[in-house]
Amino acid sequence: MLAIIVERLKPSKRIDQLVIATTLLEADDSLEALARELGVACFRGSESDLLERYHSAAREFSAEVVARLTGDNPLVDADFIDHVIDEYAHLQPPVDYLTTHGAGFPVGLHVEVFSFRALEKAWREDGNSAWREHVTPYMYKTRGLFTVGQVDGEGDYSHLRWTVDTPEDLEFIRKVFCHFGRYDFSWRDVVGLLEKHPDWLDMNRHIQQRAV
C-alpha cells in the first residue's frame, strides 16, 4: 500500500522531494529497502515520538515546508496534494498550518501542510507525549501560537471512509483499486464510482474513526 501511495504521488508538480519517514526498528528495514526500490528517500527515527521523527527528517532534507501524508490513506492523489500545497502557498494572510480535516473531504483524504518554523516550534515546546505521537496537535490545538487554515471543501463527503485501519477498510480499498486496474485515478473518480455503487459503502460504514 505504501508503494501505491508513492506511485500516486510521483506525478505531483509541487512536491520537491518524497521522503518515507519510518522507525529504527528492525521490522522497518523492509520499508527502507522499499524506498530504495521506489527511488525515494528514507529517514529513520523515533518509533513513538513522531514529532521528533518529522522534525529530524525535515532538518535532514532542508525542508522549508512539509506536506504530511500517512501510510494508511492510499486514495490521496498527486493533483489533490498539489491543490492543498497551492492553497498553502497563496493564502493571504499566510498561515503556519493548513489542513483538509473538517472540510467535508472523505475520511482518509487527509493532508497537512506546515512550515518548518512551525514544526520546529512544536518540536521545542510540545511536552505532551500523546500529542507528539500524532505530530501536529500542538499546532492546531494551542491557541494563539500558530495561524491555522483549512482547505475549502467541494461538498460534504465526510460520510465516506477511505482510510485503512481494519480488514473491512482494506477490503473496500482493494475493491476500488481492482475496479480501476491502475493507480492514476483521482479522488473525484472514486466519488463518481461510489455514486454508481452506493452499496460498497456498507463494507466499512460501521467502523468508528479513532480520535487523537
MARBA-3410 file (N, C-alpha, C, O; in Angstrom, 1 decimal):
212
0.8,-1.2,0.0,0.0,0.0,0.0,0.9,1.3,0.0,0.5,2.3,-0.7 ~ 2.0,1.2,0.8,2.9,2.4,0.8,3.5,2.6,-0.6,3.6,3.8,-1.0 ~ 3.8,1.5,-1.3,4.3,1.7,-2.7,3.3,2.3,-3.6,3.6,3.2,-4.4 ~ 2.0,2.0,-3.4,1.0,2.5,-4.2,0.8,4.0,-4.0,0.7,4.8,-4.9 ~ 0.9,4.4,-2.7,0.8,5.8,-2.3,2.0,6.6,-3.0,1.7,7.7,-3.5
3.2,6.1,-2.9,4.3,6.8,-3.5,4.1,6.9,-5.0,4.3,8.0,-5.6 ~ 3.7,5.9,-5.7,3.5,5.9,-7.1,2.4,6.9,-7.5,2.5,7.6,-8.5 ~ 1.4,7.0,-6.6,0.3,8.0,-6.9,0.7,9.4,-6.7,0.2,10.4,-7.3 ~ 1.8,9.6,-5.9,2.3,11.0,-5.6,3.4,11.4,-6.5,3.6,12.6,-6.7 ~ 4.0,10.5,-7.2,5.2,10.9,-8.0,4.8,11.9,-9.1,5.7,12.7,-9.4
3.6,11.9,-9.7,3.3,12.9,-10.7,3.1,14.3,-10.2,2.9,15.2,-11.0 ~ 3.2,14.5,-8.9,3.0,15.8,-8.3,3.9,16.8,-8.9,5.1,16.6,-9.1 ~ 3.4,18.0,-9.2,4.2,19.1,-9.7,4.7,20.0,-8.6,5.5,20.9,-8.8 ~ 4.2,19.8,-7.4,4.5,20.8,-6.3,5.4,20.1,-5.2,5.9,20.8,-4.3 ~ 5.5,18.8,-5.2,6.4,18.1,-4.2,7.8,18.1,-4.8,8.1,17.6,-5.9
8.7,18.7,-4.0,10.2,18.7,-4.4,10.8,17.4,-4.1,11.7,17.0,-4.9 ~ 10.5,16.8,-3.0,11.1,15.5,-2.6,10.2,14.7,-1.7,9.6,15.2,-0.8 ~ 10.0,13.4,-2.1,9.2,12.5,-1.3,10.2,11.8,-0.3,11.3,11.3,-0.7 ~ 9.8,11.7,0.9,10.6,11.1,2.0,9.7,10.1,2.8,8.6,10.6,3.3 ~ 10.1,8.9,2.8,9.4,7.9,3.7,10.1,8.0,5.1,11.2,7.8,5.2
9.3,8.5,6.1,9.8,8.6,7.4,9.3,7.5,8.3,8.2,7.4,8.7 ~ 10.3,6.6,8.6,9.9,5.4,9.4,10.7,5.2,10.6,11.5,6.2,11.0 ~ 10.6,4.1,11.3,11.3,4.0,12.6,12.6,3.3,12.5,13.0,2.8,11.4 ~ 13.3,3.2,13.6,14.6,2.5,13.6,14.5,1.0,13.9,15.5,0.3,14.0 ~ 13.2,0.5,14.1,13.0,-0.9,14.4,13.4,-1.8,13.3,13.3,-1.4,12.1
14.0,-2.9,13.6,14.4,-3.9,12.6,13.3,-4.3,11.7,13.5,-4.5,10.5 ~ 12.0,-4.3,12.2,10.9,-4.6,11.4,10.7,-3.7,10.2,10.0,-4.0,9.2 ~ 11.2,-2.5,10.3,11.0,-1.5,9.3,12.2,-1.4,8.3,12.3,-0.5,7.5 ~ 13.1,-2.3,8.4,14.2,-2.4,7.4,13.6,-2.6,6.0,14.1,-2.1,5.0 ~ 12.5,-3.3,6.0,11.8,-3.6,4.7,11.3,-2.3,4.1,11.3,-2.2,2.8
10.9,-1.3,4.9,10.5,0.0,4.3,11.6,0.8,3.8,11.5,1.4,2.7 ~ 12.8,0.7,4.4,14.0,1.3,3.8,14.3,0.7,2.5,14.7,1.4,1.5 ~ 14.2,-0.6,2.4,14.5,-1.3,1.2,13.5,-1.0,0.1,13.8,-0.8,-1.1 ~ 12.2,-0.8,0.5,11.2,-0.4,-0.4,11.5,1.0,-1.0,11.3,1.2,-2.2 ~ 11.9,1.9,-0.1,12.2,3.2,-0.5,13.3,3.2,-1.6,13.2,4.0,-2.6
14.3,2.4,-1.4,15.4,2.3,-2.5,14.8,1.8,-3.8,15.1,2.3,-4.8 ~ 13.9,0.8,-3.7,13.3,0.2,-4.9,12.5,1.3,-5.6,12.5,1.4,-6.9 ~ 11.8,2.1,-4.9,10.9,3.2,-5.5,11.7,4.4,-5.9,11.1,5.3,-6.6 ~ 12.9,4.5,-5.5,13.7,5.7,-5.8,13.4,6.9,-5.0,13.5,8.0,-5.5 ~ 12.9,6.7,-3.8,12.6,7.9,-2.9,13.5,7.8,-1.7,14.0,6.7,-1.3
13.6,8.9,-1.0,14.4,9.0,0.2,13.8,8.3,1.4,12.5,8.2,1.4 ~ 14.6,7.9,2.3,14.0,7.3,3.6,14.8,7.9,4.7,16.0,8.1,4.7 ~ 14.0,8.3,5.8,14.6,8.7,7.0,14.1,7.8,8.1,12.9,7.4,8.2 ~ 15.0,7.5,9.1,14.6,6.6,10.2,14.8,7.3,11.5,15.9,7.9,11.8 ~ 13.8,7.2,12.4,13.8,7.9,13.6,13.0,7.3,14.7,12.7,6.1,14.6
12.6,8.1,15.7,11.9,7.5,16.8,10.6,6.8,16.5,9.9,7.2,15.5 ~ 10.3,5.7,17.2,9.1,4.9,17.0,7.9,5.7,17.5,6.9,5.7,16.9 ~ 8.0,6.2,18.8,6.8,6.8,19.4,6.7,8.3,19.3,5.6,8.8,19.3 ~ 7.9,9.0,19.3,7.9,10.4,19.2,7.9,10.8,17.7,9.0,11.1,17.2 ~ 6.8,10.8,17.1,6.7,11.2,15.7,7.1,12.6,15.4,7.6,13.0,14.3
6.8,13.5,16.3,7.2,14.9,16.2,8.7,15.0,16.1,9.2,15.8,15.2 ~ 9.4,14.3,16.9,10.9,14.2,16.8,11.3,13.6,15.4,12.2,14.2,14.8 ~ 10.6,12.6,15.0,11.0,12.0,13.7,10.8,12.9,12.6,11.6,13.1,11.7 ~ 9.6,13.6,12.6,9.3,14.6,11.5,10.3,15.7,11.5,10.8,16.1,10.4 ~ 10.6,16.3,12.7,11.5,17.4,12.7,12.9,17.0,12.2,13.5,17.7,11.5
13.4,15.8,12.7,14.7,15.4,12.2,14.7,15.1,10.7,15.7,15.5,10.1 ~ 13.7,14.6,10.2,13.6,14.3,8.8,13.6,15.6,8.0,14.3,15.8,7.0 ~ 12.8,16.6,8.4,12.7,17.8,7.7,14.0,18.6,7.8,14.4,19.2,6.8 ~ 14.7,18.5,8.9,16.0,19.1,9.0,17.0,18.4,8.1,17.8,19.1,7.5 ~ 17.0,17.1,8.1,17.9,16.3,7.3,17.8,16.7,5.8,18.8,16.8,5.1
16.6,17.0,5.3,16.4,17.2,3.9,16.1,18.7,3.6,15.7,19.1,2.6 ~ 16.5,19.6,4.6,16.4,21.0,4.5,15.0,21.5,3.9,14.9,22.4,3.1 ~ 14.0,20.9,4.5,12.6,21.3,4.1,12.2,22.6,4.7,12.4,22.9,5.9 ~ 11.7,23.5,3.8,11.1,24.8,4.3,9.6,24.6,4.6,9.1,25.3,5.5 ~ 9.0,23.7,3.9,7.6,23.4,4.1,7.4,21.9,4.0,8.1,21.2,3.2
6.6,21.4,4.9,6.3,19.9,5.0,4.9,19.7,4.6,4.0,20.3,5.2 ~ 4.6,18.7,3.7,3.3,18.2,3.4,3.2,16.8,4.0,3.9,15.9,3.6 ~ 2.4,16.6,5.0,2.3,15.4,5.7,1.2,14.5,5.2,0.0,14.9,5.2 ~ 1.6,13.3,4.9,0.6,12.2,4.5,0.9,11.0,5.3,2.0,10.8,5.8 ~ -0.1,10.1,5.5,0.2,8.9,6.3,0.0,7.7,5.4,-0.7,7.7,4.4
0.6,6.6,5.8,0.6,5.4,5.0,-0.6,4.6,5.0,-0.7,3.5,4.4 ~ -1.7,5.0,5.7,-3.0,4.3,5.7,-4.0,5.0,4.8,-5.2,4.7,4.9 ~ -3.6,6.0,4.0,-4.5,6.8,3.2,-4.2,6.7,1.7,-3.6,7.6,1.2 ~ -4.5,5.6,1.1,-4.0,5.3,-0.3,-4.7,6.1,-1.4,-4.3,5.9,-2.6 ~ -5.8,6.8,-1.1,-6.5,7.4,-2.2,-6.2,8.9,-2.3,-6.8,9.6,-3.2
-5.2,9.4,-1.5,-4.7,10.8,-1.8,-4.0,10.7,-3.1,-3.1,9.8,-3.4 ~ -4.2,11.7,-4.0,-3.6,11.7,-5.3,-2.8,12.9,-5.5,-2.9,13.9,-4.8 ~ -1.9,12.9,-6.6,-1.0,14.0,-6.8,-1.7,15.3,-7.0,-1.2,16.3,-6.5 ~ -2.8,15.3,-7.8,-3.5,16.6,-8.1,-4.0,17.2,-6.8,-4.1,18.4,-6.6 ~ -4.5,16.3,-5.9,-5.1,16.7,-4.6,-4.1,17.4,-3.8,-4.3,18.5,-3.2
-2.9,16.7,-3.6,-1.9,17.3,-2.7,-1.3,18.6,-3.4,-1.0,19.5,-2.6 ~ -1.2,18.6,-4.7,-0.8,19.9,-5.3,-1.8,21.0,-5.0,-1.4,22.1,-4.8 ~ -3.1,20.7,-5.0,-4.1,21.7,-4.7,-3.9,22.2,-3.3,-4.0,23.4,-3.1 ~ -3.7,21.3,-2.4,-3.5,21.7,-1.0,-2.3,22.6,-0.8,-2.3,23.6,-0.1 ~ -1.2,22.2,-1.4,0.1,22.9,-1.4,-0.1,24.3,-2.0,0.4,25.3,-1.4
-0.8,24.4,-3.1,-1.1,25.7,-3.7,-1.9,26.6,-2.8,-1.6,27.8,-2.7 ~ -2.9,26.0,-2.1,-3.7,26.8,-1.2,-2.8,27.3,-0.1,-2.9,28.5,0.3 ~ -1.9,26.5,0.4,-1.0,26.9,1.5,-0.1,28.1,1.0,0.1,29.1,1.7 ~ 0.4,28.0,-0.2,1.3,28.9,-0.8,0.7,30.3,-1.0,1.4,31.3,-1.0 ~ -0.6,30.3,-1.4,-1.2,31.5,-1.8,-2.2,32.1,-0.8,-2.8,33.2,-1.1
-2.4,31.5,0.3,-3.3,32.1,1.3,-2.8,33.4,1.8,-1.7,33.6,2.1 ~ -3.7,34.4,1.9,-3.4,35.7,2.4,-4.5,36.0,3.5,-5.7,36.0,3.2 ~ -4.0,36.3,4.7,-2.6,36.3,5.1,-2.1,34.9,5.2,-2.9,33.9,5.3 ~ -0.8,34.7,5.2,-0.2,33.3,5.2,-0.6,32.6,6.5,-0.9,33.3,7.5 ~ -0.5,31.3,6.5,-0.8,30.5,7.7,0.5,29.6,8.0,1.3,29.3,7.1
0.6,29.2,9.3,1.6,28.3,9.7,1.3,26.9,9.4,2.1,26.0,9.1 ~ 0.0,26.6,9.4,-0.5,25.2,9.3,-1.8,25.2,8.5,-2.7,26.0,8.8 ~ -1.9,24.3,7.6,-3.1,24.1,6.8,-3.5,22.7,6.7,-2.7,21.8,6.6 ~ -4.9,22.4,6.9,-5.3,21.1,6.9,-6.6,20.9,6.0,-7.3,21.8,5.8 ~ -6.8,19.7,5.6,-8.0,19.3,4.9,-9.1,18.7,5.9,-10.2,18.6,5.5
-8.6,18.5,7.1,-9.5,17.9,8.1,-10.7,18.8,8.4,-10.5,20.0,8.6 ~ -11.9,18.2,8.5,-13.1,19.0,8.8,-13.6,19.8,7.7,-14.5,20.7,7.9 ~ -13.1,19.7,6.5,-13.6,20.5,5.4,-14.6,19.7,4.5,-14.8,20.1,3.3 ~ -15.1,18.6,4.9,-16.0,17.8,4.1,-15.4,16.8,3.2,-16.2,16.2,2.5 ~ -14.1,16.6,3.3,-13.5,15.6,2.5,-13.7,14.2,3.1,-14.0,14.1,4.3
-13.6,13.1,2.3,-13.7,11.8,2.9,-12.6,11.5,4.0,-11.5,12.1,3.9 ~ -13.0,10.7,5.0,-12.0,10.3,6.0,-11.0,9.4,5.2,-11.3,8.4,4.6 ~ -9.7,9.9,5.3,-8.7,9.3,4.6,-8.1,10.1,3.4,-7.1,9.8,2.8 ~ -8.8,11.2,3.2,-8.3,12.2,2.2,-7.7,13.4,3.0,-8.2,14.5,2.9 ~ -6.7,13.0,3.8,-6.2,14.0,4.8,-4.8,14.4,4.5,-3.9,13.5,4.4
-4.6,15.7,4.3,-3.2,16.2,4.1,-3.0,17.4,5.0,-4.0,18.2,5.2 ~ -1.9,17.5,5.6,-1.5,18.7,6.4,-0.3,19.3,5.8,0.7,18.6,5.3 ~ -0.2,20.6,5.7,0.9,21.4,5.2,1.3,22.4,6.2,0.5,23.2,6.7 ~ 2.6,22.4,6.6,3.0,23.4,7.6,4.5,23.8,7.4,5.2,23.1,6.7 ~ 4.8,24.9,7.9,6.2,25.4,7.7,7.2,24.7,8.7,6.8,24.2,9.7
8.4,24.7,8.3,9.4,24.1,9.1,9.5,24.9,10.4,9.8,24.4,11.5 ~ 9.3,26.2,10.3,9.3,27.1,11.5,8.3,26.6,12.6,8.6,26.5,13.7 ~ 7.1,26.3,12.1,6.0,25.8,13.0,6.4,24.5,13.5,6.2,24.2,14.7 ~ 6.9,23.6,12.7,7.3,22.3,13.1,8.4,22.4,14.2,8.4,21.6,15.2 ~ 9.4,23.2,14.0,10.5,23.4,15.0,10.0,23.9,16.3,10.4,23.5,17.4
9.0,24.9,16.2,8.5,25.4,17.4,7.7,24.4,18.2,7.8,24.3,19.4 ~ 6.9,23.6,17.5,6.2,22.5,18.2,7.2,21.5,18.8,7.0,21.0,19.9 ~ 8.2,21.1,18.0,9.2,20.2,18.5,9.9,20.7,19.8,10.1,19.9,20.7 ~ 10.2,22.0,19.9,10.8,22.5,21.0,9.9,22.6,22.3,10.3,22.4,23.4 ~ 8.6,22.9,22.0,7.7,23.3,23.1,6.7,22.2,23.5,6.3,22.3,24.7
6.4,21.3,22.7,5.3,20.4,23.0,5.8,19.3,24.0,6.6,18.5,23.7 ~ 5.2,19.4,25.2,5.6,18.4,26.2,4.6,17.3,26.4,4.7,16.5,27.4 ~ 3.6,17.2,25.6,2.5,16.2,25.7,2.9,15.0,24.8,2.9,15.1,23.6 ~ 3.3,13.9,25.4,3.7,12.8,24.7,2.7,12.2,23.7,3.0,11.7,22.7 ~ 1.4,12.3,24.1,0.3,11.8,23.3,0.2,12.7,22.0,0.0,12.2,20.9
0.3,14.0,22.2,0.3,14.9,21.0,1.5,14.6,20.1,1.4,14.6,18.9 ~ 2.7,14.4,20.7,3.9,14.2,19.9,3.8,13.0,19.1,4.4,12.9,18.0 ~ 3.0,12.0,19.5,2.8,10.8,18.8,2.1,11.1,17.5,2.1,10.3,16.5 ~ 1.3,12.2,17.5,0.5,12.5,16.3,1.0,13.7,15.5,0.3,14.2,14.6 ~ 2.2,14.2,15.9,3.0,15.2,15.2,2.4,16.6,15.3,3.1,17.5,15.8
1.2,16.9,14.9,0.7,18.2,14.7,-0.3,18.8,15.7,-0.6,20.0,15.6 ~ -0.8,18.0,16.7,-1.9,18.6,17.6,-1.4,19.9,18.2,-2.3,20.8,18.4 ~ -0.2,20.1,18.6,0.3,21.3,19.2,0.1,22.5,18.3,-0.2,23.6,18.8 ~ 0.1,22.3,17.0,0.0,23.4,16.1,-1.5,23.9,16.0,-1.8,25.1,16.0 ~ -2.4,22.9,16.0,-3.8,23.3,15.8,-4.7,23.4,17.1,-5.8,23.8,17.1
-4.1,22.9,18.2,-4.8,22.9,19.5,-4.4,24.0,20.4,-5.1,24.3,21.4 ~ -3.2,24.5,20.2,-2.7,25.5,21.1,-3.0,26.9,20.6,-2.5,27.4,19.6 ~ -3.9,27.5,21.3,-4.5,28.8,20.9,-3.4,29.9,20.9,-2.7,30.1,21.9 ~ -3.4,30.7,19.8,-2.6,31.9,19.8,-1.1,31.8,19.4,-0.4,32.8,19.2 ~ -0.7,30.6,19.2,0.7,30.4,18.9,1.0,30.2,17.4,2.1,30.5,16.9
0.0,29.7,16.7,0.1,29.5,15.2,-1.1,30.0,14.5,-2.2,30.1,15.1 ~ -0.9,30.4,13.3,-2.0,30.7,12.4,-2.4,29.4,11.7,-1.6,28.8,11.1 ~ -3.7,29.1,11.7,-4.2,27.8,11.2,-5.2,28.1,10.1,-6.1,29.0,10.3 ~ -5.2,27.3,9.0,-6.1,27.4,8.0,-6.7,26.1,7.6,-6.1,25.0,7.9 ~ -7.8,26.1,6.9,-8.5,24.9,6.4,-8.8,25.0,4.9,-9.3,26.1,4.5
-8.5,24.0,4.2,-8.8,24.0,2.8,-10.3,24.0,2.6,-11.0,23.2,3.2 ~ -10.8,24.8,1.6,-12.2,24.8,1.3,-12.6,23.5,0.7,-12.0,23.0,-0.3 ~ -13.7,22.9,1.2,-14.2,21.6,0.6,-15.0,21.9,-0.7,-15.3,23.0,-1.0 ~ -15.4,20.8,-1.3,-16.2,20.8,-2.6,-17.5,20.1,-2.4,-18.0,19.4,-3.3 ~ -18.1,20.2,-1.2,-19.3,19.4,-0.9,-19.0,18.6,0.4,-17.9,18.7,0.9
-20.0,17.9,0.9,-19.8,17.2,2.1,-19.7,15.7,1.8,-20.7,15.0,1.5 ~ -18.4,15.2,1.8,-18.2,13.8,1.6,-17.6,13.1,2.8,-17.0,12.1,2.8 ~ -17.9,13.7,4.0,-17.3,13.3,5.2,-17.8,11.9,5.7,-17.3,11.3,6.6 ~ -18.9,11.5,5.1,-19.5,10.2,5.4,-18.8,9.0,4.7,-19.0,7.9,5.0 ~ -17.9,9.4,3.8,-17.1,8.3,3.1,-15.8,8.0,3.9,-15.1,8.9,4.3
-15.6,6.7,4.0,-14.5,6.2,4.8,-13.4,5.6,3.9,-13.7,4.5,3.4 ~ -12.3,6.3,3.7,-11.3,5.8,2.7,-10.0,5.5,3.4,-9.0,5.2,2.7 ~ -9.9,5.5,4.7,-8.6,5.2,5.4,-8.6,3.7,5.6,-9.6,3.0,5.5 ~ -7.4,3.1,6.0,-7.3,1.7,6.2,-6.8,1.4,7.6,-5.6,1.5,7.9 ~ -7.8,1.1,8.5,-7.4,0.7,9.9,-7.9,-0.7,10.2,-7.4,-1.3,11.1
-8.8,-1.3,9.4,-9.4,-2.6,9.7,-9.4,-3.4,8.4,-9.2,-2.9,7.3 ~ -9.7,-4.7,8.6,-9.8,-5.6,7.4,-10.9,-5.2,6.5,-10.8,-5.3,5.3 ~ -12.0,-4.6,7.0,-13.1,-4.1,6.2,-12.7,-3.0,5.4,-13.0,-2.9,4.2 ~ -11.9,-2.1,6.0,-11.3,-0.9,5.2,-10.5,-1.4,4.0,-10.6,-0.9,2.9 ~ -9.6,-2.4,4.3,-8.7,-2.9,3.3,-9.5,-3.6,2.2,-9.2,-3.4,1.0
-10.6,-4.3,2.5,-11.4,-4.9,1.5,-12.0,-3.9,0.6,-12.1,-4.0,-0.6 ~ -12.5,-2.8,1.2,-13.1,-1.7,0.4,-12.0,-1.1,-0.6,-12.3,-0.9,-1.7 ~ -10.9,-0.8,0.0,-9.8,-0.1,-0.8,-9.4,-1.1,-2.0,-9.2,-0.6,-3.1 ~ -9.3,-2.3,-1.7,-8.9,-3.3,-2.8,-10.0,-3.3,-3.9,-9.6,-3.4,-5.0 ~ -11.2,-3.2,-3.5,-12.3,-3.2,-4.5,-12.2,-2.0,-5.4,-12.4,-2.1,-6.6
-11.9,-0.9,-4.8,-11.7,0.4,-5.6,-10.6,0.2,-6.6,-10.7,0.5,-7.8 ~ -9.4,-0.2,-6.1,-8.2,-0.3,-7.0,-8.4,-1.4,-8.0,-8.0,-1.2,-9.2 ~ -9.1,-2.5,-7.7,-9.4,-3.5,-8.7,-10.3,-3.0,-9.7,-10.2,-3.4,-10.9 ~ -11.2,-2.2,-9.4,-12.2,-1.6,-10.4,-11.4,-0.8,-11.4,-11.6,-1.0,-12.6 ~ -10.5,0.1,-11.0,-9.8,0.9,-11.9,-8.7,0.2,-12.6,-8.4,0.5,-13.8
-8.0,-0.7,-11.9,-7.0,-1.5,-12.6,-5.7,-0.7,-12.8,-4.9,-1.2,-13.6 ~ -5.6,0.4,-12.2,-4.4,1.3,-12.4,-4.3,2.2,-11.2,-5.2,2.2,-10.3 ~ -3.2,3.0,-11.1,-3.0,3.9,-10.0,-3.4,5.3,-10.3,-3.7,6.1,-9.4 ~ -3.5,5.7,-11.6,-3.7,7.1,-11.9,-5.1,7.5,-12.0,-5.6,8.0,-13.1 ~ -5.9,7.4,-11.0,-7.2,7.9,-10.9,-7.3,8.9,-9.8,-6.5,8.8,-8.8
-8.3,9.8,-9.8,-8.4,10.8,-8.8,-9.4,10.5,-7.8,-10.2,9.6,-7.9 ~ -9.4,11.3,-6.7,-10.4,11.1,-5.6,-11.8,11.4,-6.2,-12.8,10.8,-5.7 ~ -11.9,12.3,-7.1,-13.2,12.6,-7.7,-13.7,11.4,-8.5,-14.9,11.1,-8.6 ~ -12.8,10.7,-9.1,-13.2,9.4,-9.8,-13.8,8.4,-8.9,-14.7,7.7,-9.2 ~ -13.2,8.4,-7.7,-13.8,7.4,-6.7,-15.1,7.9,-6.2,-16.0,7.0,-6.0
-15.3,9.2,-6.0,-16.7,9.7,-5.7,-17.7,9.3,-6.7,-18.8,8.8,-6.4 ~ -17.3,9.4,-8.0,-18.2,9.0,-9.1,-18.5,7.6,-9.1,-19.6,7.1,-9.3 ~ -17.5,6.8,-8.8,-17.6,5.3,-8.7,-18.6,4.9,-7.6,-19.5,4.1,-7.8 ~ -18.5,5.6,-6.5,-19.4,5.2,-5.4,-20.8,5.7,-5.6,-21.8,5.2,-5.0 ~ -21.0,6.8,-6.4,-22.4,7.2,-6.7,-23.1,6.1,-7.6,-24.3,6.0,-7.5
-22.3,5.3,-8.3,-22.8,4.2,-9.1,-23.0,2.9,-8.3,-23.8,2.1,-8.6 ~ -22.1,2.8,-7.2,-22.2,1.6,-6.4,-22.3,2.0,-4.9,-21.4,1.7,-4.1 ~ -23.4,2.6,-4.5,-23.5,3.1,-3.1,-23.5,1.9,-2.1,-23.2,2.1,-0.9 ~ -23.8,0.7,-2.6,-23.7,-0.4,-1.6,-22.3,-0.7,-1.2,-22.2,-1.4,-0.1 ~ -21.3,-0.3,-1.9,-19.9,-0.5,-1.5,-19.6,0.2,-0.1,-18.8,-0.3,0.6
-20.4,1.2,0.1,-20.2,2.0,1.4,-20.5,1.2,2.6,-20.0,1.4,3.7 ~ -21.3,0.1,2.4,-21.7,-0.7,3.6,-20.6,-1.6,4.1,-20.6,-2.1,5.2 ~ -19.5,-1.7,3.3,-18.4,-2.6,3.6,-17.7,-2.1,4.9,-17.3,-2.9,5.7 ~ -17.6,-0.8,5.1,-16.9,-0.3,6.3,-17.6,0.9,7.0,-17.0,1.6,7.7 ~ -18.9,1.0,6.6,-19.7,2.1,7.2,-19.7,2.1,8.7,-19.8,3.1,9.4
-19.7,0.9,9.3,-19.8,0.7,10.7,-18.6,1.0,11.5,-18.6,1.1,12.8 ~ -17.4,1.2,10.9,-16.2,1.4,11.6,-16.1,2.9,12.1,-16.4,3.8,11.4 ~ -15.8,3.0,13.4,-15.7,4.3,14.0,-14.2,4.8,14.0,-13.3,4.1,14.3 ~ -14.1,6.0,13.5,-12.7,6.6,13.4,-12.1,6.8,14.7,-12.8,7.4,15.6 ~ -10.9,6.4,14.9,-10.2,6.7,16.2,-9.9,8.1,16.4,-9.4,8.8,15.4
-10.0,8.7,17.6,-9.7,10.1,17.8,-8.2,10.2,18.4,-7.7,9.2,18.9 ~ -7.7,11.3,18.2,-6.3,11.6,18.8,-6.4,11.5,20.3,-5.4,11.7,21.0
END
